[in-house]
Amino acid sequence: MFVGLVHDPGLNRPEPPPDAARPRPLPPVPWRLLAWVTGWVALLFGAGALGGLAGYLVVLLAVGVGAWRLERWCARQYWGGLSEYHRVG
């Protein structure tokens, strides 16, 4: 190529490896998360069917279970961030 006036049509390029032609696999389905959300929504809908005090207690149970699950997920995360970063020098 000389100053961008002549372009290679791509005839001299090597062919890509056969693995590049395969499509990438789909990401895995988070079955445990889907089961938790389905159970939580079922509890909420079940509370509406019960009505009154029993429904209120089931809503409290559903909110408590949801908060417990969220707290367990947050406990696994790394919240230290840059607070552990120390400058050298």
N, C-alpha and C positions, 0 to 999 in steps of 0.2 A: 504494500500500500504506500502510495506516495502522496502526501499532503491531503489525504482523504478523497482523492479523485478516483482512485481505482479500488474497488471493493472485491474481496474474496467471496465468490458465490456460495461457499460452504462445501464445495465438492472435495476438498482435500482434508476435511475434518474427519477424525475417527468416529466410528459409530458408537453410540452410548452402550454401556453394558446391558445385558438383558434384564437385570434386576431393576433398572430404572423405569422400565415400562410397566411394572406391576403397580396397581393402585395401593395406596397406603391402607392398612386395616383400620376399621372403625375403632374409636376409643371404647374401653369397656363400659358397660352399663353399671351404674352404682346401685345395685340391687338392695343393699342394706339401707341406703338413704331413702330409696323409693318405698321400702317396706315401712320405715319409721314415719315418713310423711303420710302414707296411706293410713296407718294405724292412728295417727294423731288426728287426721281429718275425720276418720270414722268415729273417734271419741267425741269430737265436736258435733257431728251430725246426730250421734246417738243421744247426746245431751238435749238436743232440740226435740227429739221424739219423747223423751221422758217427761220434760216439763217440771216446773216447780222446784222444790228443794233438791230432789234427786238430780235433776238436770244441772242445777247450779254446782253441786258437788262433783259431777262428772266434768264440767267445764274447769273447775279448779284442778281436778286431777289431770286433765289434758294440758293445761297451762303449766302445771308443775312438771310433768313429764317432758314437755317441750323445753322448758328452761333448764332442766337437768341435762338433757341431751346437748343443748347448746353450750352449757358450761363445760361438759366433758370434751366437746370439740375444741373449745377455746383453750382448754388446759393443755392440749397437745401442741398448740402453736408456739412458735418462738417469738416472745414479746420483748426480748432483750434489745434488739435493734442495735443502734450505734452507741448505746450507753456503755457497752463493753469495749469500745474502740479507744485505744490509748495512743496518743501521738508519741512517736519516738524522737527524741532529740531535745 
